[in-house]
Amino acid sequence: MQQAINLIQSSENILILSHKNPDGDAIGSMLGSAEGLKSIGKKVKCFSKDIVPSVFDFLPEVSQIKNKINPEHQNLIVLLDCALFSRTGIDGIEDIVSSFDNLLIIDHHPKNKTECDNVKNCVEIIDHKTSSTAVLVFNLLKEMKINISKDIANCLLTGIFTDTGGFQHNNTDSESLQAAAEFMKKGSRVDKIAKNIFSTKSLAAIKLWGIALERIQTDPENGMAVSYINKSDMDNLGVKEEELMGLVNVINTISDAKFSLLLTESMNNKIKGSLRSEEYKGIDVSRIARSLGGGGHKLASGFEINNTDSSKSVEEIRKAILKNNL
């Protein structure tokens, strides 16, 4: 922690990056850390390959996360919620990070290697037992004696709230709840965060969820509950991919399912897979995700498959996953 503080204190220009398809923890951690560092006079830029989902538009200063940036010298790059530049999905990432002095990684995902293996001046704050990267950012800001404003609290509480599934997942620990309590003392509201993320859906999105729920199939042999969404489904209803957030968790509530899988056919000939399970079900879905080039947690993971020639349907990929990975 002190090494990280030293890097920050010696840096004027700071660039914050996170993984592609940013979730609530990535977005909240980026915005919360950016506001905290700006409050002590640092020049901070936030960058994400993918546009921030509109469900997070309620967060303060969310527009500062850009998806276009010019390569320029940075004293410090902060890599949040992932530990490798390749996870950012940024085309030409080498140009963006070719000129920087130091690297700080803050992450809570389990992994075998990090970018610190390749970078000399690098510090890691990594704890896979922590519920979210937002908690680690909070600990760092506290250690730096940075005032936690209401804006910072809203951002970091969003990170914790989303990565704990609204405080329902088994990673909801005392540290997460204590941090949430601190944020609420600053004026942040859990109910408002929940409403913006989970309780605001268009009629078209509800209809699309209905299509996915109608398609659910269960496999008694391995305990999987699976469904899929084609790109044509989204196009026909005018629904964005981000509006599927939370759908895989609903599929996971089937009583006799050990884990759930939602396959989504997205733009650029890719098929995304979201996997969920629960501690008592005894399934490590990260193993399946890693075998398909993805990653994540034991109970919440994901992967992405290139389908460049569009030769495989989501149904064929579902069967391949069953055959090769379970």
N, C-alpha and C positions, 0 to 999 in steps of 0.2 A: 504494500500500500504506500509506504513512504517513497519507494523508488518511483512509483507512478506520480506521486505528488511532485517529486523533483522534476520529472519530465515536463509536467504541465507548467510548473512555475518558471521553467527556463524557456518556454515556448510562447511566441506571440501569435503566430498564425496556425490555426488548428483545423484540420479537416476530419469530420466524423463520417464514417461509412458503416453500412450494415449489409445484411444479406439481401438477395433478390426476393421478390414477393414479400415485402416486409410485413410482419404481423404487429400486434399491439405492443408487444414487449420491445421489439426493435424500434418502432416509431416512438413510443413513449420514452425509451431510454435515450434515443438520439435527441429529442426535443428537451428532455429534462436536463441532460448533461450540457447541451448547448446553452440553455438559459443560465445554468449555474456558472459555466465558464465565462460567459459574457459579463456576468455580474462582477467578476473580478478583473475585467478589462481585457479579456482575450478576444481576438478576432476569430470567429468560428463560422465554418461553413458546413452544412449537412448535405449529403448526397446519397441518393438511392437510384438504382437502375430503373426500378419500376415506380410508377406513380402511386402515391399514397392512396389507399382505398378511401372513398368518400365518407365511410362511417366514422373516420377519425377526423373529419373536418372540424369537429367541435373543439379540438385541442388547440391551445394557444400557440400562435406562431407556426402552425403546421405548414404554411406556405414557404417557410425557409428551407424545407427539404426539397432540393432541386434534383431533377433527373438529367440535367445537362450541366457540365462544368468544364472549365478550361484548365488544362494542366498548368500548374504553377508551383513554385517552391512552397513547401509547408515545413514548418518547424516540427510539427507533430501530426501524425495520423492516428486517430482513435478508431479501432475496429470493434464494433459492438455487436453482441449476440451471434458472433461467428468468429472463427479464429484463422481463417485462410482467405486471402484475397480472391481466390477462385470462387468462393461462396457468394461474393457480391454479384456475380454474373455480369460484371461490367465489361463491355467490349473495349479493348485498348486500356485495360487496367494498368498495364505496365507504364503507359505514358502518364497516367494520373499520379502514380506513386513512384515515378522514377526519380523524383527529386524531393526527398524529405530527410529530416535529421533523425527522428525518433518514431517509434511505433509503440502504441499502448493497446493491448487486447483486453477487453472485458467481456466475459462470456460465462454461461452456466451450462453449456452442453458438454457431455463427455466426448473425448476425442483422443486419438493417438498422437497426433502431431499438430503443430500450430505454425503460424508464420514466423514465430520467433526462432524456428529452426533455420530460417533463411536470412534473418535480419539481425545485424549485430546489436544495434541500440534498441532493444525491445524489452518491454516489461509486460508480464501477464498477470491479470487478476482473474483467475478461473476457478470456479467452485461448482461442480456438477450437482452438489447436494443443495444448492440454493434454488429457490423456486423460480427465479427470474433474473435476467440481467439488470432489470430496474432496481432490484434490491442491492445489487453490487454497486451500481451507480450511486444510490442513496448513501451507502456506507462510505464511498469515496468522498462525496460532497460533504458529509458530516465530518469526516476526518480532516478535510480542508477548512472546516469551520465556515462553510458557505451557507448563507441564509437560505432556507428552503421556503421560497415564496409559494403563494397559492398556485401560480402557473406551473412551477416545477412539481408541486405536489400532484396536480391534476395529471400531468404527463406520466410521472412515475407510478402513480396509483393505477393508471390505465394499463401500464406494462404488467404490473403484478396481477391485476384483475383478469386480464386476458390469458396470461400463461397459467393461472390456477383454475381456469374455467369458471370464473366467478366465485372463487374460493370453494369450489366443489371437488377439485382433484386432490389426490393424495399428497401432492407437493405443497399443499397449504399448511405451512408450519407456523410456529410461534413467531419466528422472525418476520415472515410475511405479514402476519396480522398486526404485529407491533409497528411495522413500517406503515401499514395502512392506517392505523390509529393516529400516527404522527401526521400523516397527510390530511386526515379528516380534521385534525385540530387546526390545520392551516386553512381550512375552508373547502377542501375537496369533498365531493359528494359521490359516494358509491352508487346511489340510485340513479343519478344523472348519467354516470358512465355506463351503467347497465342499460339504461334506456337507449342511449345513442348507439350502442354496439349491438345489442341483442333484440331490442323491441321496436325498431323502426325499419319496416320492410314494405316495399311496394306490393301492390296486388299482383303484378306480374311475377315478382320474386316468390310470393307465396304459391302461385300456380306452378312455378318451376320446382319448388320443393315438393309439391304434390306429385309431380312426374317422377322425381327421384325416389320418393317413398313408395310409389306404386311399383317401381322396378326392383325393389329390394328382394334379394335372394339370400337364403341361408344354406349353409353346408353343414349338416350334422356331424360329418366326419372330422372336420377341423374347427368347427365353431365360428366360421367367418360369416358375417352379414355384409353384403356388398351391394352397391348400387352404382349408377353412372349417369353422367350428364354429357350429351353430345354438344358440340359447338352450335349445331343447327337448332337445338333446343333453346339455347340462350339467344341466338339470333332471331328466332321466330317470336320470342316473347319480349325481346329488347332488354334482356337482363344482363348485367355485368357479372363477371366471375366473382368479384368481391362479395356479391350478395349471397353467395353460397356459404359464407362463413358461419360455422356452427352446425351445418347440416350433418356432417359426419358424426358429431356428438349425439344428435338425435337418433341416428341409425344405431349407435353404440348402446342405446338404452334397451334394445331388444333383450328380453330376459334370458334366453338360451344362447345368446351370442357371446363368444369369448373375445372377439375383437371385430371392429368394423373397418371397411374400406370403401372410400368414395373415389371413383375415377372420373376425372373431368377432362374433356377434350378442349384444349385451349387454342389460342392463336399460335401461329408459327409452327404448326404441325407438332405440337407437344401434347402429351397426356400426363396430367398430374395425378398423383395418388396421395390421399390423406388417410392415415391409419390412426385408430384410437383403440384403447383398451382400458381396463381398470386393474388395480393392484390384485384384488382377490381372484381375478380370472386367470392369472398365471401365464400371461402371454407377453413376450417382449417384442413389440412391433418394430422397435428400432433395428432388430436383426433383419427383418424383411426389408425395411427401407434401405439399409446399408447394402444389402445384396443387389439392390436395384440402383445403386449410385446415389442414394439419398442419405438421410440421417435424421437425428432428432433424439427424442427421449424414449425411454422404455414403454411409456404409455401413450405417447403422442409423437408421431413421426410422419415424414413425407418423402416423396421422391418425384422425379420428373423423367419421363421417357421421351426421347426423340423419335418421332414417327415421320421422318422426312418425306418419305414417298407415300404417306397416308395408306400404307399397305395393310395396316392392322387396325381393326376396330377396337373399341374399348372392351368389348366382350371377349375378343381373342386375347387381349392382354390380361384380362381377368383370369382366363383359363391358364395362361402361361404362368401367372403368379402362383396359382394353386398347384400347378404341376411341379414347378421348380423351387419354390421357396417355403413350402409349408410341410 
